[in-house]
Amino acid sequence: MLMPSDPGQLRLLALIGRHGSLTGAAHALGVTPAAVTQQVARAERDWNAPLVLRGPRGASLTAAGALLAEHGRVVDEQTELAGERLAALLGRLSLRLRVGTFLAAGLHLLPPALTALRHRYPEADVSVEDLLSNRGVEKVEAGEFDVGVIASWATPPQPPPHITVRTLLRDPMVVVLPDDHPLVAHSPDGTPLRLEQLRDESWVTILAGHAAHEQLHRAAGDAGFTPRIRFQTASYDLAQALVGTGIGVALVSRMALTPVPGTTHRPLADPALHRDVHTVTRSDTTLTPLADVFRALLLDVAADLRGTWTSQG
């Protein structure tokens, strides 16, 4: 004969056996004694056997009830253990922050934000790893990171509904030139250059297939020329180092600029190009609240960085 398998009934019987009364079991479950009486009646119907004996001094279990209560005690113990383990997990998650970032953001945005986070939450369990921007959404969605810091050069990412992408800052692209370039001599610091003025230059670019590479080609095409590529690299740092040798000019993001000997930079005009920097998080950060804290800190750092760019021209 097929018997019911409601673990709640087994646990109820274990509690009645432990407390010796329906009232005690009711208090343990957080329900009324009347509700427990109804549950016992249902259990006896389901199991087709008397399970509980009621008396003036409380309640006791029949042989059938005691047998089921043995299994109920296992359910009760496992329920308590599950609660304890879940509480421990939630405690760890509340202090966990796994961040993925691309290089320039890791150098210029993360350090001040991480320092501030450490002051607020000294027990925080923080890790930082390299992250390709085009994989940021999928990595956060897969649970590999709590916060992704990514860049986009054309259209922003289109995340699924349970993933949130927020823009931190707009990072303008600038032209890096050898410091003895004729255009440098005729344009004081801060003077914007038009892309068409660079039509005859050799270029050091980001690797073909990257959004930054495509951005340059689109803009150059709009300006009426095809850039002559001399060297391609995945690194803005290497691109600037090569410009310092006089090999060509490069389009570099303002945030990625480094003081390379033999180079200088000018802003771009007509067209002014940029990339956007975003944070990627899960939309529900209830279990990982430090993700929201860190995102707010990154916004503060981004605002400070924009202020620095404005003051430097």
C-alpha positions in Angstrom: 0.0 0.0 0.0 1.4 3.4 -1.0 2.0 5.6 2.0 2.2 9.4 2.1 5.7 11.0 2.3 5.1 14.4 3.8 8.3 15.3 5.8 6.3 17.9 7.6 4.1 15.3 9.2 7.2 13.3 10.3 8.7 16.4 11.9 5.4 17.2 13.6 5.3 13.8 15.3 8.9 14.2 16.4 8.1 17.5 18.0 5.1 16.1 19.8 7.2 13.3 21.1 9.9 15.7 22.2 7.6 18.2 24.0 5.0 15.7 25.2 2.1 17.9 24.2 0.4 19.4 21.1 0.8 22.9 22.6 4.6 22.4 22.9 4.8 21.3 19.3 2.6 24.2 18.3 5.0 26.7 19.9 8.0 25.0 18.2 6.3 25.3 14.8 5.0 28.8 15.4 1.3 27.8 14.9 -1.7 27.5 17.1 -2.6 24.3 19.0 -5.7 24.0 17.0 -3.7 24.0 13.8 -1.5 21.2 15.2 -4.7 19.2 16.1 -5.9 19.5 12.5 -2.5 18.4 11.2 -2.4 15.4 13.4 -5.9 14.4 12.3 -4.8 14.7 8.7 -1.7 12.7 9.3 -3.7 9.9 10.9 -6.0 9.9 7.8 -3.1 9.9 5.5 -1.2 7.1 7.3 -4.4 5.2 8.1 -3.2 4.6 11.6 -3.6 6.2 15.1 -0.5 8.2 15.8 -1.1 10.4 18.9 -2.8 9.6 22.2 -4.3 12.7 23.9 -4.7 12.7 27.6 -5.2 15.1 30.5 -1.4 15.4 31.0 -0.5 16.0 27.4 0.0 13.9 24.4 2.0 10.7 23.7 2.8 8.8 20.5 1.4 5.4 19.6 3.8 2.7 18.3 3.1 3.9 14.8 3.5 7.5 15.7 6.8 6.7 17.5 8.1 4.8 14.5 7.4 7.8 12.2 8.8 10.2 14.8 12.2 8.5 14.6 12.3 9.6 10.9 10.9 12.9 11.9 13.8 13.6 14.2 16.1 13.2 11.2 14.0 15.7 9.3 14.1 18.1 12.3 17.9 17.7 12.7 18.4 18.3 9.0 16.1 21.3 9.0 18.0 22.8 11.8 21.3 22.0 10.1 20.1 23.5 6.9 19.1 26.7 8.7 22.5 27.0 10.3 24.4 26.3 7.0 22.2 28.8 5.1 22.9 31.4 7.8 26.6 30.8 7.5 26.4 31.0 3.7 24.5 34.2 3.7 27.0 35.7 6.2 29.8 34.8 3.9 28.0 36.1 0.8 27.2 39.4 2.5 30.9 40.0 2.9 32.0 38.6 -0.5 32.9 40.8 -3.5 34.2 39.2 -6.7 35.2 41.9 -9.2 36.1 41.5 -12.9 37.6 44.4 -14.7 39.6 45.5 -17.8 43.1 46.8 -17.3 42.6 50.6 -17.4 39.7 50.5 -15.0 41.7 48.2 -12.8 44.5 50.7 -12.6 42.5 54.0 -12.3 39.0 53.3 -11.0 39.3 50.3 -8.7 42.2 51.2 -6.3 40.4 54.2 -4.6 37.1 52.3 -4.5 38.7 49.2 -3.0 40.5 51.4 -0.4 37.3 53.0 0.7 35.6 49.6 0.8 38.3 48.2 3.1 37.8 51.1 5.5 34.1 50.5 5.7 34.1 46.7 5.6 37.5 45.5 6.9 36.2 41.9 7.0 35.2 42.0 3.3 36.4 39.0 1.2 37.4 40.7 -2.0 38.9 39.3 -5.2 39.8 41.0 -8.5 40.4 39.3 -11.9 40.9 40.4 -15.4 37.8 40.5 -17.5 37.3 41.0 -21.2 34.6 43.6 -21.7 32.7 41.6 -24.3 32.3 38.8 -21.8 31.3 40.9 -18.8 27.6 40.3 -19.0 27.8 36.5 -19.4 30.4 36.2 -16.6 28.2 38.1 -14.2 25.1 36.2 -15.4 27.0 32.9 -14.8 27.8 33.9 -11.2 31.6 34.2 -11.7 31.6 37.8 -10.7 29.5 40.0 -8.4 30.6 43.2 -10.2 31.9 43.5 -13.8 33.6 46.7 -15.0 33.5 46.8 -18.8 33.8 49.2 -21.7 31.8 49.7 -24.8 32.8 51.7 -27.9 29.6 51.7 -29.9 26.3 50.6 -28.5 26.0 49.7 -24.8 25.5 46.0 -23.8 21.9 44.7 -24.0 21.7 42.6 -20.9 19.0 40.1 -20.0 16.3 41.3 -17.5 18.0 39.9 -14.4 21.3 41.7 -15.2 21.8 45.5 -14.7 24.3 47.6 -16.7 24.9 51.1 -15.4 27.3 53.7 -17.0 30.1 54.9 -14.8 31.6 57.5 -17.1 32.3 58.5 -20.6 36.0 58.1 -21.4 37.0 60.4 -24.3 39.4 59.1 -27.0 42.5 61.3 -27.6 45.3 61.2 -30.2 48.7 60.3 -28.9 51.5 61.7 -31.1 55.3 61.9 -30.9 56.1 65.1 -29.0 58.1 66.5 -32.0 55.2 66.0 -34.5 54.5 69.0 -36.6 50.9 69.1 -35.4 52.1 69.4 -31.9 54.3 72.4 -32.7 51.3 74.2 -34.2 48.7 73.2 -31.6 49.1 74.3 -27.9 48.3 71.8 -25.2 44.5 71.2 -25.1 43.9 72.2 -28.7 41.6 69.7 -30.4 42.7 68.0 -33.6 40.3 66.9 -36.4 40.7 63.4 -37.5 41.1 64.5 -41.1 44.3 66.2 -40.2 45.7 62.8 -39.5 44.8 61.2 -42.9 48.5 60.8 -43.9 49.7 59.4 -40.7 50.8 55.8 -39.9 48.7 54.4 -37.1 49.3 52.1 -34.2 45.9 50.6 -33.4 44.1 48.1 -31.2 43.9 44.6 -32.8 41.5 44.1 -35.7 38.1 42.8 -34.6 38.1 44.8 -31.4 35.4 47.5 -31.1 38.1 50.2 -30.6 39.7 49.2 -34.0 36.3 49.3 -35.7 35.6 52.7 -34.1 38.7 54.2 -35.7 37.9 52.8 -39.1 34.3 54.1 -39.0 35.4 57.6 -37.9 38.2 57.7 -40.5 35.8 56.6 -43.2 33.5 59.4 -42.2 36.4 61.8 -42.4 37.2 60.6 -46.0 40.2 58.3 -45.5 41.3 54.8 -44.6 43.9 54.7 -41.8 47.3 53.2 -42.8 47.9 50.6 -40.1 51.6 50.2 -39.1 51.2 48.2 -36.0 48.4 46.4 -34.1 48.3 45.5 -30.4 45.9 44.6 -27.6 47.5 47.1 -25.2 47.1 50.8 -25.1 50.4 50.9 -23.1 52.3 49.3 -25.9 50.6 51.5 -28.4 51.8 54.6 -26.6 55.3 53.2 -26.2 55.4 52.6 -30.0 54.2 56.2 -30.6 57.2 57.3 -28.5 59.5 55.7 -31.0 58.0 57.8 -33.8 56.4 54.9 -35.6 53.1 56.5 -35.8 50.1 58.0 -34.0 47.5 56.2 -31.9 44.0 56.7 -30.6 43.9 56.0 -26.9 41.3 56.4 -24.2 41.8 59.3 -21.8 41.8 56.9 -18.8 44.5 54.7 -20.4 46.9 57.6 -21.0 50.3 57.1 -19.4 53.3 59.5 -19.3 55.4 57.8 -22.0 58.6 59.7 -22.8 58.6 61.2 -26.3 54.8 61.4 -26.5 52.0 63.9 -26.0 48.3 63.9 -26.6 45.6 66.1 -28.1 41.8 65.8 -27.7 39.8 65.0 -30.8 37.2 67.2 -32.5 35.0 66.6 -35.4 34.2 63.9 -34.5 34.8 63.6 -30.8 35.1 59.8 -30.1 34.7 58.0 -26.7 34.1 54.8 -25.0 31.7 54.2 -22.1 32.6 52.4 -18.9 29.9 50.4 -17.2 29.3 48.3 -14.2 27.5 45.0 -14.6 25.7 43.4 -11.7 22.8 41.0 -11.1 19.6 43.0 -10.7 18.9 41.3 -7.3 21.9 41.9 -5.1 20.1 40.9 -1.9 22.6 38.1 -1.2 25.7 40.2 -2.2 25.0 43.7 -0.9 28.7 44.7 -1.3 28.0 44.8 -5.0 25.8 47.8 -4.6 28.2 49.5 -2.1 31.1 49.0 -4.5 29.2 50.3 -7.5 28.4 53.5 -5.6 32.1 53.9 -4.6 33.1 53.5 -8.3 30.6 56.2 -9.2 32.3 58.6 -6.7 35.8 57.7 -8.1 34.5 58.2 -11.7 33.2 61.7 -10.8 36.6 62.6 -9.3 38.4 61.4 -12.4 36.1 63.5 -14.7 36.9 66.5 -12.5 40.6 65.8 -12.9 40.3 65.6 -16.7 38.4 68.9 -16.7 41.0 70.7 -14.6 43.9 69.3 -16.8 42.1 70.2 -20.0 
